[in-house]
Amino acid sequence: MLGAFLFSRLMRILGPLRRRTVVLSFALQALLTFVSAALVTASVVPGDAGFLLPKNFIVLVPLALLSVQSAGQMVVSRFLGYGEVTSVVLTSAYCDLAFDCEVLTALPTENPKRNRRVASAVMLIVGAIAGGFLTENGDIASALWLAGGLKVAIAVTWMFWKSKGAIRLE
């Protein structure tokens, strides 16, 4: 909730559809991910931190940072008008797909929102599998560094994305 509140207010203040606002949002998300990765890499958060609960809450620091950045990702998708793209959880994508009466009968070109839902679900599953491989030795640092790097790549991509003209929020 805190992350969604902070990112939505920041984006509204700066102009949610301005290029620099979207770039800043992804840069902040990358920063939060990198801080989480650094905490794990520097062993501030021990590898067995999950077993230290409830005596030691240090494991919650990177989780909180990742939660805030995840909310930032959701806020950006909403402002860009892609609410059907579930970028964090699959439940609503599954529900929307199951709710779609023509999910099995309509041609792929007939429903771009459904196509984005399917693509987001597939990519989340692929990401979870990749994350599983990256963390099979119990170390999540490499997965966090990779995620932060991908956030930076997205921010850089937004810097050079060709505009289709002015967009107005309604």
Backbone as CSV, one residue per row, in Angstrom:
resi,resn,N_x,N_y,N_z,CA_x,CA_y,CA_z,C_x,C_y,C_z
1,MET,0.832,-1.193,0.000,0.000,0.000,0.000,0.873,1.253,0.000
2,LEU,1.917,1.226,0.832,2.798,2.388,0.909,3.454,2.662,-0.439
3,GLY,3.945,1.619,-1.094,4.588,1.788,-2.391,3.632,2.337,-3.436
4,ALA,2.423,1.796,-3.487,1.432,2.284,-4.450,1.083,3.740,-4.171
5,PHE,0.940,4.071,-2.900,0.633,5.451,-2.530,1.762,6.389,-2.961
6,LEU,2.993,6.037,-2.603,4.135,6.905,-2.909,4.362,7.052,-4.408
7,PHE,4.360,5.936,-5.135,4.598,6.007,-6.577,3.460,6.729,-7.295
8,SER,2.220,6.500,-6.884,1.112,7.166,-7.574,1.143,8.665,-7.327
9,ARG,1.477,9.077,-6.115,1.550,10.516,-5.820,2.711,11.167,-6.566
10,LEU,3.862,10.501,-6.551,5.028,11.024,-7.248,4.746,11.174,-8.736
11,MET,4.144,10.154,-9.335,3.870,10.211,-10.764,2.817,11.267,-11.089
12,ARG,1.825,11.431,-10.223,0.820,12.472,-10.467,1.428,13.859,-10.379
13,ILE,2.317,14.054,-9.428,2.967,15.360,-9.266,3.836,15.683,-10.485
14,LEU,4.582,14.698,-10.972,5.515,14.915,-12.077,4.872,14.812,-13.452
15,GLY,3.649,14.322,-13.508,2.973,14.100,-14.788,3.139,12.650,-15.180
16,PRO,2.104,11.826,-14.991,2.243,10.376,-15.106,2.665,9.868,-16.477
17,LEU,2.369,10.592,-17.535,2.696,10.087,-18.864,3.892,10.793,-19.497
18,ARG,4.604,11.552,-18.700,5.821,12.177,-19.220,6.935,11.141,-19.241
19,ARG,7.719,11.212,-20.270,8.816,10.260,-20.440,9.727,10.249,-19.225
20,ARG,10.103,11.409,-18.747,11.032,11.468,-17.609,10.418,10.881,-16.340
21,THR,9.105,10.967,-16.199,8.437,10.395,-15.031,8.501,8.873,-15.064
22,VAL,8.237,8.294,-16.221,8.285,6.839,-16.353,9.725,6.348,-16.174
23,VAL,10.679,7.069,-16.760,12.089,6.705,-16.596,12.477,6.784,-15.122
24,LEU,12.075,7.866,-14.438,12.378,8.016,-13.017,11.751,6.888,-12.200
25,SER,10.524,6.519,-12.529,9.862,5.443,-11.808,10.649,4.140,-11.920
26,PHE,11.053,3.778,-13.142,11.814,2.545,-13.317,13.202,2.650,-12.701
27,ALA,13.792,3.837,-12.724,15.096,4.021,-12.081,14.973,3.841,-10.568
28,LEU,13.904,4.365,-9.973,13.682,4.172,-8.537,13.425,2.703,-8.207
29,GLN,12.668,2.028,-9.073,12.428,0.602,-8.872,13.756,-0.166,-8.924
30,ALA,14.613,0.194,-9.876,15.920,-0.458,-9.986,16.748,-0.183,-8.744
31,LEU,16.727,1.056,-8.264,17.495,1.408,-7.069,17.059,0.573,-5.864
32,LEU,15.757,0.452,-5.668,15.246,-0.353,-4.551,15.661,-1.818,-4.689
33,THR,15.661,-2.319,-5.916,16.076,-3.702,-6.159,17.572,-3.857,-5.905
34,PHE,18.365,-2.890,-6.353,19.809,-2.946,-6.128,20.151,-2.859,-4.643
35,VAL,19.426,-2.033,-3.897,19.672,-1.954,-2.453,19.372,-3.302,-1.803
36,SER,18.287,-3.942,-2.206,17.965,-5.278,-1.692,19.074,-6.263,-2.033
37,ALA,19.544,-6.214,-3.280,20.621,-7.113,-3.703,21.899,-6.845,-2.912
38,ALA,22.207,-5.584,-2.677,23.418,-5.230,-1.929,23.329,-5.726,-0.488
39,LEU,22.147,-5.629,0.114,21.977,-6.122,1.486,22.228,-7.624,1.579
40,VAL,21.785,-8.342,0.549,21.995,-9.791,0.532,23.462,-10.104,0.219
41,THR,24.025,-9.425,-0.778,25.414,-9.666,-1.175,26.381,-9.375,-0.032
42,ALA,26.123,-8.295,0.707,27.008,-7.902,1.811,26.737,-8.698,3.083
43,SER,25.848,-9.648,3.003,25.466,-10.505,4.139,24.874,-9.724,5.305
44,VAL,24.351,-8.521,5.021,23.579,-7.809,6.045,22.346,-8.644,6.359
45,VAL,21.801,-9.242,5.303,20.716,-10.199,5.447,21.342,-11.571,5.240
46,PRO,21.444,-12.375,6.290,22.087,-13.691,6.158,21.315,-14.615,5.228
47,GLY,22.031,-15.561,4.636,21.408,-16.511,3.722,20.302,-17.326,4.358
48,ASP,20.392,-17.557,5.654,19.366,-18.328,6.350,18.396,-17.425,7.106
49,ALA,18.239,-16.206,6.616,17.420,-15.214,7.327,15.992,-15.684,7.551
50,GLY,15.464,-16.463,6.612,14.104,-16.956,6.774,13.933,-17.821,8.008
51,PHE,15.002,-18.488,8.404,14.952,-19.337,9.592,15.138,-18.537,10.878
52,LEU,15.528,-17.274,10.738,15.767,-16.433,11.912,14.486,-15.781,12.442
53,LEU,13.434,-15.798,11.627,12.166,-15.228,12.079,11.593,-16.099,13.185
54,PRO,10.940,-15.602,14.148,10.576,-14.222,14.423,11.588,-13.477,15.295
55,LYS,12.732,-14.088,15.576,13.702,-13.432,16.451,14.439,-12.294,15.766
56,ASN,14.673,-12.402,14.465,15.421,-11.392,13.738,14.634,-11.016,12.485
57,PHE,14.230,-9.783,12.416,13.370,-9.337,11.322,14.150,-8.738,10.153
58,ILE,15.471,-8.947,10.117,16.288,-8.355,9.055,15.845,-8.812,7.669
59,VAL,15.308,-10.019,7.553,14.845,-10.531,6.272,13.730,-9.658,5.690
60,LEU,13.027,-8.947,6.535,11.920,-8.131,6.066,12.368,-6.845,5.372
61,VAL,13.607,-6.418,5.578,14.084,-5.180,4.952,14.110,-5.310,3.425
62,PRO,14.801,-6.305,2.849,14.759,-6.402,1.387,13.361,-6.738,0.859
63,LEU,12.598,-7.505,1.620,11.231,-7.803,1.184,10.388,-6.535,1.106
64,ALA,10.546,-5.654,2.079,9.809,-4.390,2.067,10.235,-3.529,0.882
65,LEU,11.524,-3.458,0.616,12.009,-2.672,-0.526,11.492,-3.238,-1.839
66,LEU,11.495,-4.553,-1.960,10.988,-5.181,-3.182,9.480,-5.000,-3.320
67,SER,8.791,-4.977,-2.201,7.353,-4.743,-2.231,7.038,-3.337,-2.733
68,VAL,7.803,-2.367,-2.275,7.597,-0.980,-2.716,7.881,-0.858,-4.210
69,GLN,8.976,-1.458,-4.684,9.285,-1.360,-6.116,8.242,-2.085,-6.950
70,SER,7.714,-3.171,-6.443,6.680,-3.910,-7.153,5.421,-3.061,-7.308
71,ALA,5.092,-2.330,-6.267,3.945,-1.421,-6.340,4.196,-0.339,-7.390
72,GLY,5.436,0.124,-7.483,5.774,1.110,-8.507,5.536,0.567,-9.900
73,GLN,5.860,-0.692,-10.111,5.629,-1.346,-11.392,4.139,-1.394,-11.713
74,MET,3.329,-1.709,-10.718,1.873,-1.757,-10.918,1.317,-0.372,-11.243
75,VAL,1.794,0.637,-10.538,1.311,2.002,-10.755,1.622,2.445,-12.185
76,VAL,2.827,2.167,-12.664,3.184,2.538,-14.036,2.253,1.858,-15.034
77,SER,1.978,0.571,-14.842,1.105,-0.131,-15.792,-0.292,0.482,-15.798
78,ARG,-0.767,0.912,-14.646,-2.102,1.534,-14.585,-2.109,2.893,-15.280
79,PHE,-1.099,3.715,-15.026,-1.046,5.026,-15.665,-0.887,4.917,-17.174
80,LEU,-0.173,3.907,-17.638,0.005,3.738,-19.075,-1.228,3.139,-19.746
81,GLY,-2.224,2.763,-18.938,-3.473,2.262,-19.494,-3.460,0.781,-19.801
82,TYR,-2.572,0.039,-19.159,-2.503,-1.397,-19.363,-2.862,-2.125,-18.079
83,GLY,-4.040,-1.832,-17.566,-4.511,-2.468,-16.344,-4.703,-3.958,-16.473
84,GLU,-4.882,-4.432,-17.708,-5.071,-5.866,-17.902,-3.752,-6.631,-17.833
85,VAL,-2.645,-5.921,-17.888,-1.343,-6.581,-17.790,-0.985,-6.707,-16.317
86,THR,-1.072,-7.925,-15.843,-0.759,-8.180,-14.452,0.734,-8.397,-14.362
87,SER,1.427,-7.413,-13.828,2.888,-7.493,-13.833,3.450,-8.066,-12.545
88,VAL,2.595,-8.375,-11.588,3.107,-8.851,-10.308,2.454,-10.163,-9.878
89,VAL,1.147,-10.276,-9.974,0.464,-11.495,-9.543,-0.372,-12.049,-10.682
90,LEU,-0.616,-13.341,-10.642,-1.334,-13.995,-11.729,-2.826,-14.147,-11.488
91,THR,-3.288,-14.001,-10.265,-4.680,-14.297,-9.939,-5.656,-13.526,-10.813
92,SER,-5.478,-12.218,-10.949,-6.437,-11.449,-11.746,-6.319,-11.786,-13.231
93,ALA,-5.123,-12.092,-13.711,-4.978,-12.489,-15.115,-5.705,-13.803,-15.379
94,TYR,-5.539,-14.767,-14.479,-6.243,-16.040,-14.625,-7.751,-15.838,-14.597
95,CYS,-8.214,-15.023,-13.665,-9.651,-14.751,-13.542,-10.176,-14.102,-14.819
96,ASP,-9.469,-13.092,-15.323,-9.907,-12.405,-16.542,-9.913,-13.342,-17.736
97,LEU,-8.929,-14.224,-17.822,-8.895,-15.180,-18.929,-10.040,-16.181,-18.828
98,ALA,-10.294,-16.685,-17.633,-11.386,-17.638,-17.439,-12.742,-16.977,-17.665
99,PHE,-12.842,-15.694,-17.347,-14.081,-14.944,-17.485,-14.390,-14.619,-18.951
100,ASP,-13.377,-14.598,-19.798,-13.522,-14.253,-21.210,-14.272,-15.369,-21.940
101,CYS,-15.485,-15.076,-22.398,-16.332,-16.081,-23.076,-15.711,-16.583,-24.371
102,GLU,-14.909,-15.756,-25.008,-14.349,-16.122,-26.309,-12.872,-16.486,-26.233
103,VAL,-12.398,-16.853,-25.061,-10.976,-17.122,-24.893,-10.483,-18.234,-25.809
104,LEU,-11.309,-19.217,-26.091,-10.894,-20.335,-26.936,-11.405,-20.241,-28.367
105,THR,-12.312,-19.300,-28.649,-12.925,-19.252,-29.972,-12.498,-18.050,-30.803
106,ALA,-12.185,-16.943,-30.182,-11.846,-15.729,-30.930,-10.430,-15.822,-31.487
107,LEU,-10.233,-15.202,-32.629,-8.903,-15.149,-33.222,-7.994,-14.260,-32.369
108,PRO,-6.699,-14.520,-32.369,-5.777,-13.707,-31.569,-5.815,-12.222,-31.918
109,THR,-6.141,-11.892,-33.159,-6.164,-10.478,-33.561,-7.408,-9.745,-33.068
110,GLU,-8.388,-10.471,-32.540,-9.661,-9.865,-32.148,-9.669,-9.287,-30.737
111,ASN,-8.712,-9.657,-29.903,-8.756,-9.197,-28.525,-7.337,-8.922,-27.993
112,PRO,-6.811,-7.719,-28.242,-5.447,-7.424,-27.801,-5.288,-7.435,-26.278
113,LYS,-6.339,-7.072,-25.535,-6.230,-7.107,-24.077,-6.021,-8.535,-23.579
114,ARG,-6.764,-9.480,-24.158,-6.587,-10.874,-23.781,-5.181,-11.340,-24.129
115,ASN,-4.692,-10.941,-25.281,-3.346,-11.335,-25.692,-2.299,-10.822,-24.705
116,ARG,-2.492,-9.590,-24.232,-1.554,-9.045,-23.241,-1.668,-9.803,-21.922
117,ARG,-2.881,-10.197,-21.538,-3.057,-10.985,-20.311,-2.323,-12.329,-20.422
118,VAL,-2.502,-12.988,-21.549,-1.837,-14.279,-21.760,-0.321,-14.089,-21.748
119,ALA,0.154,-13.080,-22.453,1.602,-12.832,-22.496,2.151,-12.522,-21.111
120,SER,1.417,-11.732,-20.318,1.920,-11.398,-18.979,1.953,-12.636,-18.090
121,ALA,0.949,-13.506,-18.208,0.936,-14.737,-17.412,2.101,-15.648,-17.823
122,VAL,2.318,-15.793,-19.122,3.413,-16.636,-19.601,4.758,-16.073,-19.143
123,MET,4.934,-14.769,-19.264,6.209,-14.165,-18.875,6.452,-14.259,-17.371
124,LEU,5.391,-14.135,-16.569,5.567,-14.303,-15.124,5.981,-15.731,-14.783
125,ILE,5.399,-16.691,-15.463,5.770,-18.093,-15.227,7.212,-18.336,-15.673
126,VAL,7.585,-17.816,-16.836,8.965,-17.956,-17.317,9.925,-17.283,-16.334
127,GLY,9.551,-16.109,-15.836,10.387,-15.414,-14.855,10.530,-16.196,-13.562
128,ALA,9.455,-16.827,-13.122,9.521,-17.643,-11.899,10.438,-18.849,-12.099
129,ILE,10.367,-19.458,-13.261,11.242,-20.593,-13.559,12.700,-20.130,-13.604
130,ALA,12.952,-19.022,-14.281,14.320,-18.486,-14.351,14.818,-18.138,-12.951
131,GLY,13.959,-17.531,-12.142,14.330,-17.214,-10.766,14.647,-18.457,-9.962
132,GLY,13.910,-19.519,-10.201,14.179,-20.786,-9.529,15.556,-21.320,-9.874
133,PHE,15.915,-21.248,-11.165,17.243,-21.696,-11.564,18.341,-20.814,-10.970
134,LEU,18.099,-19.498,-10.953,19.107,-18.575,-10.420,19.314,-18.734,-8.915
135,THR,18.293,-19.210,-8.233,18.379,-19.301,-6.770,18.436,-20.729,-6.257
136,GLU,18.710,-21.691,-7.131,18.684,-23.085,-6.682,19.765,-23.394,-5.648
137,ASN,20.817,-22.581,-5.579,21.838,-22.790,-4.551,21.486,-22.062,-3.252
138,GLY,20.314,-21.441,-3.203,19.862,-20.755,-2.003,20.220,-19.281,-1.950
139,ASP,20.993,-18.795,-2.911,21.419,-17.398,-2.923,20.538,-16.604,-3.884
140,ILE,19.842,-15.604,-3.353,18.953,-14.801,-4.192,19.630,-13.566,-4.762
141,ALA,20.856,-13.297,-4.376,21.539,-12.075,-4.796,21.621,-11.956,-6.313
142,SER,21.994,-13.030,-7.007,22.139,-12.945,-8.469,20.807,-12.627,-9.138
143,ALA,19.733,-13.197,-8.636,18.412,-12.903,-9.199,18.037,-11.439,-8.967
144,LEU,18.384,-10.908,-7.801,18.084,-9.506,-7.512,18.912,-8.559,-8.377
145,TRP,20.200,-8.880,-8.554,21.039,-8.044,-9.421,20.510,-8.065,-10.853
146,LEU,20.100,-9.231,-11.328,19.551,-9.342,-12.675,18.254,-8.536,-12.796
147,ALA,17.387,-8.656,-11.807,16.120,-7.906,-11.832,16.380,-6.403,-11.849
148,GLY,17.329,-5.953,-11.035,17.676,-4.528,-11.033,18.227,-4.093,-12.376
149,GLY,19.068,-4.927,-12.978,19.614,-4.616,-14.297,18.529,-4.526,-15.359
150,LEU,17.546,-5.414,-15.272,16.422,-5.355,-16.218,15.607,-4.078,-16.035
151,LYS,15.460,-3.644,-14.801,14.750,-2.377,-14.537,15.509,-1.208,-15.159
152,VAL,16.830,-1.219,-15.045,17.646,-0.167,-15.667,17.477,-0.215,-17.181
153,ALA,17.486,-1.420,-17.757,17.304,-1.565,-19.204,15.951,-1.004,-19.643
154,ILE,14.925,-1.237,-18.849,13.603,-0.696,-19.173,13.621,0.829,-19.104
155,ALA,14.259,1.380,-18.081,14.344,2.842,-17.954,15.083,3.439,-19.143
156,VAL,16.188,2.818,-19.552,16.956,3.319,-20.699,16.126,3.206,-21.974
157,THR,15.405,2.100,-22.120,14.545,1.919,-23.292,13.511,3.036,-23.373
158,TRP,12.920,3.389,-22.238,11.933,4.473,-22.222,12.546,5.807,-22.640
159,MET,13.828,5.988,-22.366,14.473,7.250,-22.753,14.498,7.418,-24.265
160,PHE,14.533,6.308,-25.010,14.666,6.377,-26.457,13.421,5.918,-27.211
161,TRP,12.348,5.612,-26.487,11.114,5.126,-27.111,10.494,6.232,-27.957
162,LYS,10.155,5.908,-29.180,9.552,6.897,-30.071,8.125,7.180,-29.654
163,SER,7.805,8.436,-29.555,6.481,8.872,-29.138,5.521,8.870,-30.322
164,LYS,4.242,8.605,-30.030,3.208,8.688,-31.053,2.496,10.023,-31.007
165,GLY,2.956,10.919,-30.152,2.323,12.221,-29.995,1.825,12.371,-28.565
166,ALA,1.126,13.454,-28.323,0.640,13.738,-26.969,-0.476,12.784,-26.577
167,ILE,-0.488,12.395,-25.319,-1.533,11.522,-24.781,-2.203,12.276,-23.650
168,ARG,-3.522,12.189,-23.614,-4.258,12.875,-22.565,-4.934,11.847,-21.668
169,LEU,-4.858,12.085,-20.369,-5.579,11.247,-19.414,-7.021,11.715,-19.334
170,GLU,-7.934,10.790,-19.274,-9.346,11.171,-19.153,-9.884,10.769,-17.844
